[in-house]
Amino acid sequence: MAPNLEDKKGKKEKPTGPTVKELQARIAVLKAEKLKEQKDRNVMQLDRDKVHAFWDVKKEEYKKLQAQLKIKDRCAEELEEKHQAEIKIYSQKMKHLLYERAISEQVNCSKKVI
């Protein structure tokens, strides 16, 4: 059964919900909050985009620096290999000179004995 809106004396009961003015005030507050949230969201979106762009730039810089480092490492390895080869060549030359000196000393000794 539906509640009877008339009480015993024949008067109607007032609705118990908020008034029109209260609802309009609440709507205005909610609209203001919505605008504030939209502005905050836009600011956050811009900040996020800036951070993302900064990340991309730094990521590319990192890749370039890594490539340069690999090139320099390879160059250093090549120089080390070249240096080791030169050391080997000079070592062989030194052995050859020492051998020739030993032979010449033996020849000189044998000439002195005779």
Backbone bond lengths (Angstrom), bond angles and torsions (degrees), N, CA, C in turn:
res aa  C-N    CA-C-N  psi(-1)  N-CA   C-N-CA  omega(-1)  CA-C   N-CA-C  phi
1 M - - - 1.434 - - 1.512 109.91 -
2 A 1.270 114.36 145.14 1.455 120.53 179.84 1.517 109.49 -79.83
3 P 1.334 116.22 142.55 1.462 117.61 179.21 1.524 110.15 -67.60
4 N 1.254 114.94 143.17 1.454 121.62 -179.68 1.517 108.49 -82.81
5 L 1.357 116.76 120.81 1.453 121.42 -177.46 1.527 111.98 -80.44
6 E 1.281 116.75 -11.23 1.465 119.45 178.97 1.519 108.34 -98.90
7 D 1.327 115.76 133.19 1.456 115.45 174.56 1.526 108.86 -90.54
8 K 1.258 116.88 -172.19 1.450 121.07 -168.72 1.521 113.93 -61.72
9 K 1.291 119.76 -26.03 1.448 120.68 -176.86 1.518 111.87 -90.74
10 G 1.330 117.85 -2.13 1.441 119.33 178.08 1.516 113.90 96.42
11 K 1.323 118.10 5.61 1.461 120.84 177.92 1.527 109.02 -90.47
12 K 1.339 115.86 147.60 1.464 120.61 176.75 1.537 108.72 -85.81
13 E 1.330 115.53 145.24 1.467 120.20 175.95 1.525 109.13 -78.60
14 K 1.320 116.19 149.13 1.457 120.58 177.22 1.526 108.43 -78.41
15 P 1.329 116.33 146.11 1.468 118.14 174.89 1.531 108.99 -64.69
16 T 1.314 116.98 144.34 1.464 120.80 -173.88 1.526 113.21 -91.12
17 G 1.325 120.08 0.53 1.467 123.19 -178.68 1.516 111.76 -79.69
18 P 1.367 116.80 176.72 1.462 120.30 179.51 1.527 111.48 -67.38
19 T 1.309 114.71 155.98 1.462 119.71 -179.75 1.524 109.43 -78.83
20 V 1.326 114.71 170.82 1.464 121.04 -179.27 1.530 109.76 -63.51
21 K 1.309 117.65 -42.32 1.465 120.89 179.59 1.528 111.05 -62.97
22 E 1.318 115.95 -41.51 1.467 119.15 178.24 1.526 110.82 -62.92
23 L 1.335 115.31 -41.30 1.467 119.45 178.90 1.526 110.95 -65.34
24 Q 1.335 117.46 -41.61 1.464 120.79 178.67 1.535 110.72 -64.19
25 A 1.316 116.52 -39.92 1.468 120.14 177.87 1.529 109.83 -64.37
26 R 1.313 116.04 -41.71 1.476 120.54 178.78 1.529 110.52 -64.02
27 I 1.336 116.74 -39.12 1.473 121.11 177.93 1.526 109.75 -62.97
28 A 1.328 117.19 -43.74 1.467 120.78 179.70 1.529 110.71 -62.29
29 V 1.326 116.91 -42.34 1.470 120.81 178.55 1.527 110.34 -63.25
30 L 1.316 116.39 -44.23 1.466 120.26 -179.45 1.527 111.47 -65.22
31 K 1.342 116.92 -38.43 1.469 119.64 177.22 1.530 110.63 -64.26
32 A 1.325 116.55 -41.78 1.469 120.20 178.52 1.530 110.33 -63.28
33 E 1.325 116.72 -42.63 1.464 120.55 177.54 1.529 110.98 -62.60
34 K 1.334 115.55 -40.14 1.463 120.15 179.52 1.525 110.41 -62.25
35 L 1.337 117.12 -45.92 1.464 120.58 178.77 1.528 111.27 -61.28
36 K 1.330 115.85 -42.50 1.463 119.56 178.95 1.525 110.35 -62.70
37 E 1.313 117.09 -44.11 1.466 120.96 179.43 1.527 111.06 -63.92
38 Q 1.337 117.25 -38.08 1.461 120.05 178.17 1.533 110.67 -64.80
39 K 1.333 115.98 -43.01 1.467 119.43 178.08 1.527 110.62 -62.92
40 D 1.331 116.03 -44.95 1.466 119.76 178.67 1.528 111.23 -61.01
41 R 1.318 115.80 -40.91 1.464 119.95 179.44 1.526 110.43 -63.86
42 N 1.336 116.38 -42.83 1.467 120.00 178.61 1.527 111.38 -61.81
43 V 1.327 116.12 -42.22 1.467 119.80 178.38 1.526 109.96 -63.13
44 M 1.318 116.22 -44.65 1.466 119.83 179.60 1.526 110.94 -63.81
45 Q 1.308 116.98 -38.94 1.468 120.98 178.85 1.529 110.37 -63.76
46 L 1.330 116.63 -43.24 1.465 120.41 177.66 1.528 110.93 -62.78
47 D 1.330 116.15 -43.18 1.464 119.70 177.93 1.524 111.06 -62.02
48 R 1.313 116.07 -42.27 1.464 120.44 179.67 1.526 110.34 -63.00
49 D 1.330 116.10 -42.14 1.464 120.02 178.86 1.534 111.17 -64.19
50 K 1.336 116.68 -40.03 1.465 120.01 178.02 1.526 110.67 -62.75
51 V 1.319 115.94 -45.77 1.464 120.14 179.98 1.522 110.23 -62.78
52 H 1.315 116.33 -41.94 1.468 120.38 179.70 1.530 110.68 -63.65
53 A 1.321 117.02 -43.15 1.467 120.68 178.64 1.531 110.26 -64.68
54 F 1.323 116.95 -42.69 1.462 121.01 177.72 1.525 110.48 -60.69
55 W 1.326 115.96 -43.24 1.469 121.03 178.41 1.523 110.42 -59.90
56 D 1.324 117.38 -45.01 1.465 120.69 -179.61 1.527 111.28 -62.22
57 V 1.333 116.51 -43.01 1.467 120.43 -179.92 1.531 110.03 -62.95
58 K 1.304 116.77 -47.45 1.465 120.62 -178.34 1.526 111.34 -67.23
59 K 1.309 116.80 -33.09 1.465 120.56 177.62 1.530 110.18 -65.16
60 E 1.325 116.61 -42.42 1.466 120.76 177.35 1.531 110.62 -65.41
61 E 1.330 116.87 -42.11 1.465 120.21 177.58 1.527 110.24 -60.22
62 Y 1.317 115.99 -41.88 1.465 120.78 179.28 1.526 110.72 -61.32
63 K 1.327 116.70 -43.89 1.465 120.23 179.29 1.526 110.93 -62.71
64 K 1.336 117.10 -42.35 1.463 120.56 178.74 1.523 111.00 -63.26
65 L 1.329 116.41 -43.25 1.463 119.92 179.70 1.529 111.28 -65.94
66 Q 1.327 116.49 -37.43 1.466 119.77 176.55 1.524 110.27 -62.47
67 A 1.327 117.23 -42.02 1.464 121.13 179.24 1.532 110.13 -64.15
68 Q 1.329 117.04 -43.46 1.462 120.27 178.23 1.526 110.95 -62.41
69 L 1.318 116.23 -39.85 1.462 120.57 179.12 1.528 111.08 -63.67
70 K 1.323 116.98 -41.61 1.467 120.16 177.81 1.522 110.66 -62.53
71 I 1.335 116.70 -40.92 1.467 120.76 179.21 1.532 109.85 -63.09
72 K 1.326 116.76 -45.27 1.463 120.08 -179.67 1.526 111.16 -66.26
73 D 1.335 117.07 -38.69 1.463 119.93 177.02 1.521 110.74 -61.38
74 R 1.313 116.10 -44.17 1.464 120.01 179.74 1.531 110.56 -64.66
75 C 1.311 116.73 -39.82 1.467 121.37 177.90 1.534 109.77 -62.19
76 A 1.322 116.86 -43.49 1.466 120.84 178.68 1.530 110.46 -63.48
77 E 1.332 117.27 -40.58 1.464 120.77 177.45 1.527 110.86 -62.41
78 E 1.326 116.66 -42.78 1.463 120.33 179.20 1.526 110.90 -63.42
79 L 1.332 116.61 -41.73 1.462 119.90 177.72 1.530 111.16 -63.84
80 E 1.312 116.64 -39.65 1.467 120.62 178.10 1.525 110.77 -63.98
81 E 1.335 116.88 -43.25 1.466 120.64 178.06 1.530 110.43 -61.98
82 K 1.321 116.36 -43.04 1.464 120.91 178.97 1.525 110.24 -63.20
83 H 1.312 116.76 -42.40 1.459 121.77 179.37 1.531 110.83 -62.36
84 Q 1.326 116.35 -44.68 1.469 120.03 178.99 1.527 110.86 -62.59
85 A 1.333 117.16 -39.03 1.467 120.74 177.96 1.527 110.35 -64.24
86 E 1.331 117.29 -42.02 1.464 120.82 178.15 1.524 111.08 -63.68
87 I 1.327 116.79 -41.11 1.470 120.35 177.83 1.526 110.06 -60.87
88 K 1.323 116.48 -43.04 1.466 120.84 179.56 1.530 110.46 -62.06
89 I 1.333 116.61 -43.60 1.472 120.95 179.41 1.528 110.23 -62.76
90 Y 1.336 117.54 -46.26 1.462 120.24 -179.94 1.528 111.06 -65.58
91 S 1.319 116.77 -36.06 1.463 120.12 177.07 1.526 110.53 -63.12
92 Q 1.326 116.70 -42.94 1.466 120.49 177.79 1.530 110.72 -64.29
93 K 1.332 117.01 -40.99 1.466 120.36 177.80 1.527 110.31 -62.28
94 M 1.329 117.06 -41.60 1.458 121.62 -179.80 1.526 110.61 -63.54
95 K 1.342 117.33 -43.35 1.460 120.73 177.49 1.527 109.99 -60.74
96 H 1.316 116.33 -42.12 1.467 121.19 -179.98 1.533 110.31 -63.12
97 L 1.346 116.84 -44.85 1.465 120.28 179.43 1.527 111.55 -64.93
98 L 1.336 116.77 -40.50 1.467 119.79 178.07 1.528 110.92 -64.17
99 Y 1.318 115.75 -39.09 1.468 120.24 178.34 1.524 109.99 -64.17
100 E 1.345 116.47 -45.21 1.469 120.04 178.73 1.533 110.82 -62.52
101 R 1.309 117.57 -39.52 1.470 121.81 178.87 1.524 110.74 -63.92
102 A 1.325 114.94 -43.83 1.463 118.45 178.87 1.522 110.64 -61.51
103 I 1.310 117.17 -42.06 1.468 121.00 179.26 1.529 109.73 -64.69
104 S 1.344 116.96 -44.58 1.470 119.35 -179.28 1.528 110.76 -64.36
105 E 1.333 118.20 -35.90 1.463 120.76 176.73 1.523 111.02 -65.75
106 Q 1.341 115.25 -39.61 1.466 118.37 177.97 1.525 110.54 -64.28
107 V 1.335 116.25 -39.54 1.465 120.48 179.23 1.529 109.22 -65.53
108 N 1.327 117.69 -44.07 1.465 121.77 179.85 1.534 110.65 -63.29
109 C 1.315 116.07 -40.77 1.461 120.49 179.06 1.526 110.26 -64.36
110 S 1.319 115.19 -43.56 1.461 118.96 -178.98 1.521 110.60 -67.16
111 K 1.340 119.08 -31.84 1.462 121.93 177.89 1.523 109.88 -70.38
112 K 1.334 117.54 -36.78 1.462 121.38 -179.70 1.528 110.68 -69.45
113 V 1.301 117.03 -34.49 1.454 121.78 -179.12 1.531 109.31 -69.01
114 I 1.279 117.56 -35.98 1.461 121.64 -177.36 1.472 111.38 -77.98
